Amino acid sequence: MAAEAGAAPTSAPAAAPGTIPGSVLARYSPRLYNEDLAPTIERRWGAFSIFNVWTSDVHSLYGYFLAASLFLAAGDAFRFVIGIGVGSLVIYWLMTLIGRAGVRTGVPYPVLARASFGTFGANVPALVRAVVATFWYGAQTSAAAGAIVAFLTRYGGPRHFHASTHLLGHSGLEVVCFLGVWAAQLLVISKGMETVRRFQDFAGPLVWVMMLVLAVALSVKAGALSFSVDMPAADLAALAKSATGLDVVPGSFAAIAAIAATWITYFAALVLNFGDFARFVPDEKTLRKGNLWGLPVNLVLFSFVAALTTAAAGKVYGQVILEPAKISARFDSVFLVLLAALTFAVATLGINVVANFVSPAFDFANVAPKYVDFRRWGLIAAGISLLLYPLHPWDSAPSFVNAIGATMGPIFGVVIVDYYLIRRARVDVPALYREDGEFRFQGGWNVRAFAAAAVGAVFSSLLPVYGPAGYGAALGPYTWFIGVGVAGVLYFAVSGGRSRILPEVPTEAACETA
């Protein structure tokens, strides 16, 4: 962090260890600062915790479903690993870029966005991320409840309750399981970020164990390892298109490229706010180590196991089953079915904590930090997901998320270009918390950033629909990249070199000398 001009008098009382001196806090605006949004001083997250951010994020029912669906588009496990491997390397690079900003500044995503969008303008990109996260919070909770329902309906009593009782557009059993999972998440989340870290360290390895159990059990039943789905090429192409939306020939170069692009886009939301976690890491070496094992290594292995499981299940049951809960529900062993249901529930808790709670908690807190803190806004986000449950809007998730998510690429393009190309990775962090500082722009709003992001969003939304004949649909998997590129280039063109470049000083040192 850059030291602010005008250091505090040497006679000022020393701050307690792990706190920001009062002389610094006095210059922070209460409309922009609270303890949750403050630069991190105590950093206890090691590489294993970062690794488990990624295991929690991808080891979920939706993560498995996506990997299994993309496997169909690949045609076989070899091509699938190539597509996932290329995508995972790009994800590693992107997450290390945005994570490095978190390590160096110590601030969460909505605060970093103030440098590009303005001290108050940053509320817009923060709320975009929060809305998507809140939506998926409910969707993932519903999926976890579904895994438990699949187990309970093996028995007469729960099955009768499931069939005979209906409430809020769901069965009574579904409502009970949803509320149970919803409450369990709040128990973990309400304890704060350190409890989040401990939960991730437990949930990540547990899911890996269950994934291996599924793969081994099905491969033994199938009599051998299976590396492809046995069905005619035309049927496979139709099934892949219905599962992924990709209109490609399975196994072709276009299919592999689309697999890589779709895999990257799956992480588009978290690439915005990964700094929320990276800021708790002591140094960039630890960040790179955790990202290396958690992204290219873990993602490729997880996806490969998902492919083996999907192929083996096809041989054992005579049909392609993409949902792991439905696969495990067919096991004869009650113990294995129960273990799978609980594991998938824990896995979904993990991704909700990582991707769908931490982000809106910080993002909503950024809007009114004087009145609402991390925990309270997190509870509000959870409450919104509960209100959405009777409407179950995630049944039409693609149309909703694509409409909102089209803005995520442009926002990332603006933020990353601003931090690395315009500011050269040097930000006056104390000014991020001051209304009259460097980032006030036009009354707290940077019009150039919003213009660039808006143009990028228009391009990424309309090109796949109204693009050149024969090419528009093919651009579908690349909308996020279009948004990043268009917004980033335009933002650099209209504001490149305008920002004041400051020498960088570590966060803690800056706080002590500000």
N, C-alpha and C positions, 0 to 999 in steps of 0.2 A: 504494500500500500504506500502511496506517496505521502510523505509528510506534509501536512498542511502549513501554509505560510503563517507566520505569527505563532511561534511556539508558546506554550503556557509558561508562566513565570516559574523559575526554579524553586521558589518557595511553596509552590502548590503541594498539598499533601499527596503522598504516594497512594496509588490505587491498590486495592487488595489483589493478590495474585488471581489471574483468570478473569479479571474484570476490566472494563474500559474506564479510564480516569474521568472523574466528574467534570474536569475542565473541558474535556472533549464532548461529553454528553450535553453540556450546557449549550453547545453550538449546533446540536442536532435538532431538527424540527420534529415535534411530537406527531406531526402529520406524516412523517416519513420513517419514524424509528420506533421500535420496541426491542426487547431483549431477543426475541426469536429472529428478527431481521438483522440483528447486529452482526458485524464481522466475527467469525469464529476465532476464539483464542485457544481453547482447549480442544486438542485434536487426538481422539483416541481410536479412530477407525484404522485398522490395518488392512493389508492386502486381502486377507481372508474375508473381511466384512464387505469389501468392494466386490470380491468374487461372488458373494452371496446376494448382493444386490441384483446381479445378473441371473443367478439361479432362480431367485424369487420372481424376477420379471418374466422369464421365458418358460419356467417349469410350471405351467398352468394349463387348464383345460383348453383355453383358447390358443395358447402357444403350441401345444401338442397338435390341436386340430389344424392349425395353419401349416405346421411342418408336414403332417401327414397328407394334407391336400396338395402341397407343393411337390411332394414326392410323386404323386400321380402325374403331374405335369412334366416331371423329369423323365419318366419312363422307366428308369432303373436307379439303383442306389448310387452307382458310380457318377452319373451325370448330376444326380441330386446333390451329392457331396461337393461337386465342383461349384454349382450355383450357390449353395449355402456357404461354402468356404469363401468365395469371392465376396459375397454380401457381408459375411461376418468380419472380414478384414477391413472393409470400408466402415462398418459400424465401430470397430475398434479405433480406427483413426478419428472418426467424428467424435466419439465419446471422450477420447483422450484430449482432443482440442477443447471441447467445452469444459471438460473436467479440469484441465490445467488452469482455466480462468477461475474456477471455483477454488482451487488450491491457492492460487496467487492472491486473490482478493479476499477470500473467506466469506463472501456474501452469497445469498441464495439467488435463484434465477430472477425473480421479479425486481430485486435490487440492482442486479447487473444490467437488466434491461433498461434501467433509468439512464444509463450512459448513452444509449442510442435513441430511445423513444422519449426521453425526458422524465423528470422526476415524477410527474403525475400522468403523463402519457403512457408510462410503463404499465399502468393499471389495465390497459386494453389487452396487450399481449398476455399479461398474467391471467386475466379473466378468461381469455380464449382457452388457455391451457387448463384452467380450473373447470370450465364447463365440460370439456371433453373428459377430464378425469372423473368428475362427479357422475357423469353418464355411465362410464365404464365401471365405476365403483359398484353401481347397482347391478350392471350386467354380470360382473364377475361373482358377486355375492349370489345372484340367482343361479349361476352355473355351479357353484360349490354346493348350494342347497340341492340342486338336481342330482349331484353325485350321491348325496346321502339318501335322497328319495329313492334312487335306483336300488340301493341296498335294502332299505326298509320294506319296499314293496315285494320282497321275496317272501314275506310273512303275511299270514291271513289278516290279522288285526290291522296293521298299518295299510295293507292293500285295500281293505274295505273302507277305512277312513279316507284314503286317497280317492276312492271312486265315489263315495257317497256324500262327502262334505265339500262345499265350495264357498269361497270367500274372496272378495276383491279380484275376481277374475282368475283365481287360482284354486287348486284343491286345498283343503284344510291342511293336509300334510305338507304341501309345498310352502304354505304360509308359515307354519311352525318351524320348518327347517330353515327358511329364509331368515326369520327373526332370530333363530339360534346362532346362525353364522354371523349375522349382522352384529349381534351383541358381543360375540367372541372377538370380533375385529375391534370393536370399541374398547374392549378390555385391554388389548395389546397397545392400541394406538394412544389411548388417553394417558399412558405412562410417560410419553415423550420419546425423543429420538434415540436415547440410549437403549430403551426397551425395544424399540424398533430394530436396532442393530442386533441385539441378542436373539430376537425372534428369527431374523433372517439367518443367523448363524446356525439355528436349529432346523429351520424349514428347508433350506436349500439342500443339504445332504440327504434329508429324509426322502424328498421327492426323487432324488437320483436312485436311491435304493429301490423304491417302488417301480420305477421305470425299468430297472434291470430285472426285477422279478417278473414283470409283465413280458418282457422280451424273451427271457429264458424259458418261462413256462409255456409260452405259445410256440417257440421254436422246438421245444421238446415234443409238444403235441403234433407239430407239423412234420416232425421226423428229420428236419434239416433247416439250416439257415436259408431264408428266402430274401432275395435281393430285388425282386420285381413283382408286380401284380400280374397274375396270369389272366389276361383277357384280350380279345381282339383289339387292334390298334384303334379302330373307329370308336368302339365302346369306351376305351380308355380315354380318348380325347374328349368325348362327350361328358364322361364322369369328371374329368379334370376341369373342364370349363364350368360345370355346374357347381363344383366345390370351390374353385378359386376365382372364377370370372375371367380367367386368362384364355383368350382365343388363340392358342398356339398349338403346333404339332408336338406332341410329347417327345422329348429327347432332342429336339432341334436346338440350334444355337439361339434362336429367338426365345425358346422356352427357358433355357438356362439363364439367359440375360434377364428375362422377366422374373424368374425365381429369385435371383440376386436382388433385383430392384424391389420386389415385394417384401422380401425379408428385411431389407434396410428400412423401408417405409413403415414396417411394423414397429420400429423403434423411434419413429419420428416424434412422438410426443415426449418420450423420455430424453431424447437428445437435447431438448430445450432446457429441461430442468435437472439434468444429471449433476450440475454444480451444487444442487441442494444436498447431495451426498458427498461429493468430492471435497467440499470445503471442510469436512471433518477428518480428512487425511493429512498426515503430518508433512508429506513431501511428494513431489512428482514421481519419484522412483517407486514409491509404494502404490501410487495411482496406476502407473503403467503395468506393474506386476499384477495387481488385482484385475485390471482390464484385460490383460493378456490371457490369463487363465479363465476369466469369467466370460469373455466374448469369443474370440476365434476358437479356442480350445473347447470350452464348454458347449458353445452353440453347435459346433460341428458334431461333437459326440452325441449331444442330446438329439439332434435332428436325425443322425444316423440310427440311433436306437429307436426313434419314432418310426423311421422307415422300415426297419426290420420287424417291428411289432405290427405295423399295418399290413405288410406283406404276409407275415406268418398268420395273422388273424384271418386274412382272406383265404388262405389254404385250409385252415382249421374249420372255419364256419361257413365257407362257400360264398362269402360276400365281403365287400370292402366296407369296413367299419372304421370311421375316422375319429369317433369320440372314444377316448380311453375309458370313460365311465361305463359305456355300453359294452366294451370289450370285457372289462373286469366283472361286470354283472353276470356274465355267462359262465364264470368259473364255478366248478362244483364245490370247491372249498369255501365254506362260510367265512372262515378266518381270513382267507385271501381277499374275498369280496369286501369284508369289513375294513381290512387294512387299506385296500385301494380307495374305498370311499373316504376314509379319514385322511389319507394322504392327499387326495385330490382336493379335499376341503382345505387342508393346511396350505397346499400349493396356491390355491386361489386367495387365501388370506395373505400369502406372501406378496403376490403381485398387487393386490389392493393396497397393502401397506406401502410398497415401493412406488408404484406408478400412479395410484389413484387416491391416495390420502395425503401423503407428504406434500405433493405438489399443490393441490387446492388449499391445503392448510396455510402454506406460505403465501400463495397467490391471493387468497381472500384476505389474509392478515395484512398484506401490502396495501389494500384499499383503505383500511381504517386502523392502522397500527396503534393509535392512541386508545382505542376502545376494545379491540378484539385481538387476542393472542392466538398462537399456533393451535393450542388444544381446542379453544372455543370455536374457531373457524373450522377445525377438523370435524367437530361434532355437528356443526351446521351443514357441512358437506355430506356427512353421513345421513343427517336428517332429510336432506333433499333427495338422496337416493331412495330413502324409505318412502317418501311421498310419491316418487316415480313408479314404485313397484306395482300399484294397481293398474297403472297405464301400460306397464312393461314395454316401453318404447324401443328397447333393444331388440325386439322382434324385427324391426326394420332398421337395424343398426347401420348397415352400409351407407344408406342414403343420408342419414343424420350425421354420421361421423365424417363422411366425405365432404359434406357441406361445410362443417366447421374445420375439419382437418386440412382443407385446402389452404388455410391461412398459416399453418404451422411451418411449412417450408419457407415461405417468404419471411416470416418472423425470424426463423433461424438464420436465413441469409443476411438479414440486416444486422442482427446481433453479432454474428461471427465476423462479418466484414468490418464492423465498427471496432470490435475489440482487437483484431489482429492486423488489419490493413490500415486502418485510420489511426488508431491509438497505439499501435505497435505493442500490444499487450501491457500497456501502462495506463492505469486508471487512478485518478485522485479519489480514493474510496471515501474519505470524510465528506467530500462534496456530494456524494450520492445521497447523503442524509440532510442536505441543506437546501431550502427552497430558493435561496438567492445565489447558489453556487454555479459551477460551470455548466451543469446539466439542466438549467432552467429553460434554455432555448426560448420558445415563444410562450411565455406564461406557464412553463412546465411541460410543454408539448413540442416535440421535434417534428415539424410538418414534413420535412424531407424524408424522414424514416417512414412515416405513415403513407406518404405518396408512393415510395418505392415498394412497400409491402402490399399496398392495394393493387398496384399494377401487377406485381408478381402473383397475387391471389387470382386476379382476373385471368391471366395467362394459364395458370395451373388448373383452373376450373373449366375454362372454355375450350382449350386446345383439344382435349380428348373427345369433346362432343362435336365441336365445329371445325376441327382441323381438316387438312387436305384429305380429299376422298381417298379412302383406302389406308390412311395413316392415322386418322383420329383415334380409332379404337386401340390401335397398337401403342399409342402414347399413354394409355390408361395406367400402367404400372409405374410410369415415370413422372407423374404429376408433382410429387414432392420435389424431385430434382429440378423440374422446370421452375417451380416457385422459388427455390433456393437461388438458382442461377440468375433468373430475371431480376428478382428483388435485390440480390447482392450486387450485381453489376450496376444496376441503376442507382442504388444508394451510394456506391463508391463514386460514381460519375458526378452526382449532384452535391456530395459533401466530402469527398476525399481531401485530406490534408487540412481541413478546417479546424480540427480539434487540437487542443493544447497537449503536447506530448510531455509527460513528466517522468523524471527518474523514478524507478520502482524501488519501494522500500517494503520489507516484510510487514504483514498486517500488524503483528503484536508490537513491533518496534515503532510503527507509525502511531499506534494508539498511545504509546508511552511518551512519545515526543511531540504529539500534536499540540 
